[in-house]
Amino acid sequence: VPTVKPHMGAVATQASTDPRLGPLGLSLLELAYPVQRVMAELETSDSYIERRQLGVVDRWGQVAVRAGSENRDWAGHLTGDGFVTMGNYLLGAHELKAMAAAMEESADEELQHRLLLGIEAGTAAGGQHGGQRSAAILVYETEVFPLVSLRVDDHQEPVGELRRIFDKFIPLLPYYR
């Protein structure tokens, strides 16, 4: 569940997600809490934290991430310059490495392209046991509404479907900007 606020940052929760954690994390970022303190506050506010994965990126690109001990194997994360890759119920760390490499290699691209390339790289590297069921991209720029808000849920090929709607949507970006 991605939650984003322009000029503040982003919070993502997954595995056994709790959508309340995203807005709480953004509120703490708005109060100028550093990302490590945001993570600590989210941890103490959730009695089921070990079932979840959390990632936080602030407006300056600082990151904090954790994978709970009760996440399905394989679960973990990697961080890079202003981004987090995380996954659970994966085949292994190679999916996260592929995602991080795609993010780093596309540093000159717009964020929405980098995110999609990262998702596609993780899927191509093996993805989740039994395949993915959903995929999403959420990008804000300067407005209170998202520039890009695309998601595919409960689909046999969510990453391919996300690419299809992404390719139809991207030519419209100048209009939304």
N, C-alpha and C positions, 0 to 999 in steps of 0.2 A: 504494500500500500504506500505509494509515494505521496508525500505532502510537501508542498513548496510554498514559500512566501517570497515575493520579489524583494531583493535587497536584504534579505534575512538569511535564507538558506533552505536546506531540504532535509527531511527526515524520511527514511524508508523503514517500514517494518515488514517482515515476512516470516515464513514458517507458520506457526500458529499466531497469526497477526492479531494485533489489537489496534484498531484504527484510531483510538483515543490518544495513543502515544505520539502520533505525528503532530497534531495541533498543540499538545503539551510541549513537545520539544521546540516547536517554532515559537511558542510564547516565551520560553526560556531564552532562546536566541535573541528575541526582541528585547529582553531585559539585559542583554549583553553578557549572558553567561557564556564562558568558553565551552567549546564542544565537549571536552572531557567532563566538565561539570554537568552539562546537559545530559550526557550519557549516565552519569552517576545518579542524577535525579530521576531519570526514566527507570533505571534499575531499581531504585528504592520505592518507586511508586507502583510497581507491578509485582504481585505475588507469583505470577507465572512467567517471570522474565527468562527462565532457563529453557522455555519452549520457543523462544523467539530469536530472531535476528534483527538487529537494529543498525542502521547507518545514519550518521549525521554529517552534513557538510555545511559550514557556515559561509557567510558572504565573502570571506577572505580566502576560502578554499581550504580551511583547516578541517580535518576529518576525525571522526571517532566511529568505531565500529565494534560490534561484539556478536558472537554466535553463542547462544545458550547451550548448555551441556546436554539438554534433552532434544536438540535438533536431530533429525534423521541423518545418518551417515550418507555420504560424506558432506560435512558442513564446514564452511570457513569463509575467509575474506582476504582480499588484498587491497591496499590503498595506493594511490598515485597522487600526482599533482592536482589537487582539487577534485578528486573522485574516489569512490569506493566501489569495488566489485565484491559482491557477496552472493552466496548460494548455499542451498541445503538440499539434501537428497540427491546430490550430484554423484557422478561416477568417480570423481576425484578432483584434485587441485588443478589439473590441466585445463578444465573449463574456465576457472577464474583467471589463470595465466593467459589464456587466449583472449578473454574479455579485456583484461588490463592491457595487453599488447595492442589490441584494436583501439582502445582509448588513447594510448600513448602515440601510436603511429598516425592517428588522425587528428592530432592536436591543432592543426590549422583549419579544420572543418568546423562548421557550426555545431553547437552542442547537440541538437536533435539528430544530426547525421552520426556524430560520434556515439551517441547512445544506441542507435539502431545497429551500427557496426559492432558494438560491444555485445549486444544481445545475439546478433547473428553469429558472431565468433564463438560465443559460449555454446550455442546450439550445435554449430558445426563440429565442435570439439567433443560432443557427446551429450551435453545437456543433462537433464534429470533422468533418473530411473523411470522407465515407462513413458518418457516424453513429457514435454511441457503441456500445460492446459491453458495458460494465459500469458499475455505479454502487454506491456504498457510503456508509453513515453509521455512524460509530462515536463514541459519546459515553459518557464516564465522569463520575460525580459523586463521591461520597465512598467508595464501596465498591471492592473490588479487582476486581470484575466490571463489565462495561459495563452501563450503563443501557439503551443502545440499540446494537445491533450488527446492522445490516441490510445485506445486499449482494446484488447481482444480477450474475451473470457470464454472458458469452457469450449474450446475449439480443438479439433484434431491436429491442426497445424498453425498454432497461434503466431509463430514468428513469421512464417510465410504470409499469413493474412495481415499481420502488422506491416510488413514490407509493402504489400499491395495497397493498403489504404494510405500508408505513408507516401508512396509514389504519386498517388492521386492528390493528396493534400498539399504537398510541398510547393507545387506551382501557385497555390493560393496565398502563400506567406506574404508576398508584397502587399496584397490587399489587407491582410490582418495587421500588418505593421503600419 
